[in-house]
């Protein structure tokens, strides 16, 4: 069995690639997303309507990425009150691919959980500052099962596309949860197939329905899956013009036009089609039911 969700093995686009390597990487990535199929029946497709008022610059997230700003609106739209009720105000979070751990402050403020603990694991220590409720372990994503017993909320933010063996990662999680009657929440945000033309050389893959379906195959019947589509063609055009072209021509990106991004998002909210999504969010609920995962 394959240890990766893409059809053809690819190397990482995050490394410095020469021209020939870039052509090979792009060709393989293009071929991978073209081998598509319908989404697995167990996965519910949902559209995430982005609240444009939440798209703001943030001291914690000094980012020039339009998609990252949109992802942050998703975190702000989560129904944390209902999550806290289901988890008895004991929110123990694990972030895989945590970087500096900047989501600690962000999620602690959003969740308002009385008991909040955050653990981050990454293969590199990027100046992660530990605290009594904020822990860091230098480790590979494939060892995720070593940390699951002490947490009840796992998330990845723009990370699984960087895992060479993403199926091993999800199989480790499913093997643990299939045996446990434990209430558990997963949230994974990752690039769609449309990101191939805006992110360009990035990670091992961009995800289509077939790849996403493979991520869920090893989970048993006690899990529910929702796939949220974020953004569409207008956000993609905005990203290409403001970010991608500048990177191609090696121009410095000083800032992004927040108002134009909001206009793009507003147009995308009116598009009912699931095509051309700017990003995906896969939510997996194990042994619990949350009727309104997002606030109304």
N, C-alpha and C positions, 0 to 999 in steps of 0.2 A: 504493500500500500504506500501511496505517496505521503510525504511529510509536509507537502506544501499544496496550497489550494489552486495555484495557477496550473494551466495545462502543460506549459513548457518551463523547465527550470530556467531561472534568470539570475543574474548577479545583481549586486546592489548598485543602484543609480546614485547613491549618496557619496560614493568615492569620486576622486578626481579621475575622469575618464578622458581618454584621447578621442579623436574624431571617429576612428573606426569602432572603438568600444561604445561610443554614443549611438552610432548607427545600429550596431548589433543589439544594444539594450532596447532602443526604441522599437526596432522590428519585433523583438520577442514580446515586448509589452503590448504592442499593437495586436500581435497574433493571439496573445492570451485573452484579451478582452473580446476578441471576435468569436472565440469559442464560448458562446453563451447559451443559455437555456432559460426556461421559465423558473421563477423563484419556487423553492420548495413549498408545498401546500401548508406546512405547519407554520410558516412565517407570514405574519400579517403585515401588509403594506400600508403605510400611513404617511401622510404629508405633514411636515412640520411647518406650520405657519409662523414665520419669523416676525417677532415684534420689533419693528424698526427702531422704536424708542430705546430699546436695550442695546443697540449698536453704538457703543461709546468707547472712547479711549480710556484705558484703565492703567493706574500706576503699577499694578502687579503685572499686567500684560502689555508691555511696551512692544506691540507687534504691528507689523505692516502687512499682515496677512488678512485679506478680507474674509477668507474661510474661517480662520481662527476666531475672528470677531463674531461670526455667525455661530460657530460652535459654542462660544461663551454665552450667547443668548439662549441656547438649548439648556445649558446648565442652570441658567436663571429662570427658565420656564418649568423646571421640574417641580412636581408637587411634593416638596420636602416634608410638609406637614403630614401627609398620608404615609410617606415612607417612614418617618419617625414613629408614627403610631404602630405600623406593622413590625418595626424592629425595636419597639419598646424604648425609644429614645437612646438606644445604645448603638450608635453608628460607628462601625469599625471598618475603615476604608483601606483598600489596597490599590495602589496605582502601579501598573507595570509599564516601564519606560517613562519614569517619573521626571527625568531631567533634574532641574534644580528643586523640584518639589513645590513649585509656585501655586499649584492647585490646592495646597493645604489651606492657605489663608482664604482663598476664594470660596471653597466648599464649606469650610467651617462657618464662615459668615452667612452663606446662603442657607445651610441646613438648619442652623440654630438648634442643633442637637445638644441635649444636656450632657451626654457622654459621647465625646468625639475623639477618635484616634485615627491617625493616618500613618500608613506604612508605604514607603516607596521602594521599588527595586529597579535597578538599572545596571547596565554593563559598564557604565562610566560614572564616576562621582563628579558631578558638575557643580561644585561648591554648594552641596546640599547642607543646610543648617538644621541640625537635629534639635529637638525639644523633648520635654517629658511626654508629650502626646503626638510626637512626630518622629518617626523612625526611618532609617535608611539601611538597605542591605545591597551590597555590591554583588549582583547575581544575574544570571541569564533568565530570560522569560520562560525557557523550557523547564525551569525548576519552580514554576509558579505553585505547584501542588504542595510545596513545603510550607507555604504561608497561609493556606486557605482555612485551616482549622481555627485560626484566631480572628478571622474577618468575616463580614457578612455583606460587603459591598465592594465589588471589584470593577475597576474601570481602566480603559486605555484611551488616551487622547492622541490621535495622529501617531499611533505607535505600531499597530500590528502589521502595517505595510513594510515596516523595517525588520520584522521577524522573518528570518529565512525559512524557518519551519513553523509556519503559523498553525498548521493542523496539529502538530505535537502540543502546542500551547493550549488549544481548545480541547484536545483529547485528555490532557492532564486535568483540566478543570472539570470536564464532564465525568471522568472516571471517579473523581472525588464526590461530586454532587449526586451522581446516580445512586450512590450507596448511602447517602445521608438524607435524612428528613429535616434538613436545615433550611431555614428561610434565607434566601440568598438573592442578591441583585447584581446584574452585570450591565455595564453601559460601555459600548465600544464605538468610538467615532473614527472614521477612516475614509480615505479618498475613493471616490467613485471612478468609473471608467472615463468620465468626462474630464477628470483631473489630469489625464495623460497629456492633454493639450494645453493645460494651464500650469501644472506643476513641472511638466517635462521630466527631467532625470531625477527620480525620487523613489527611494525604497526598492523593494523587490517586485512590487506589483501595484496595480490599481484594481479595485474590486468590481466585478459584475455579479449578476444574480447567481450564476453557476458557482462561482467561488464562495459567495456568501452562504449558499445552501450547503456547501461542503463543511463549512465551519460548524454547522448545527447537527450534522449527521450522527455524531456519537452521543448526543444527549437523549436521555430516556423520555418517558411520557410525562414526568412531573415538572416539565419546563414549558414556559410560554415565550414566544418570540415575536417581537415587533420590530419592523425595519422602517425607520423614518427617513424620508427623502428630504434633503435640505437644499434649498436654492434650485436654480434652473438656468436656462440659457442666458438670461440677462446678467446674472451674477457671474457666470462664466466669461461673458464678453468683457465685463468690468475688470475682472481679474486679469484677463489676457492683455488688455490695453494698459492697465496701470502697473502690473507686476511682471508678467511674462515677457513682454516686449522689451521692457527696461533691462531685464536680466539678459536677454539674448544680445542686446547691444551694449551690455556692461555699463549701463547708466545707473547712477546712484539713485536709490529710492528714498527720498526724504520723508514723505508722508503719503497717506492715501486720502482721497476725498470722501469723507464720511457721508456727506449729503448725497453724493452720487451713488454711493453704495446703498444707502437707504432707498433711493429711487429704484435701483435695480431689484432690491429685495421686494419692494412693494409690487412691482410688475410680476415678479416670480410667484408671489403669493396667489395671484389670480390664475396661474396656469394649473390646470387640473391634471395634466399628464405627468407620469412619473419619469419620463425621459429627460435626459440632460441634467440629472441631479448634480449639484456642485459637491456634495458630500453625503455620506450615509451615517446613520446612527443605529446600531443594533442593540436592542434592549432585551435581556433575557431574565425572566423572573422564575425562580425555582422555589417550589413549595409555598407559594403565596400568591395572592391575587390583589392587584392594585388596579381598581377600576379607572382611575384617572391619574396616570403616571405624570401627565403634564397638567399644569394648572389651566383651568378654563378661561 
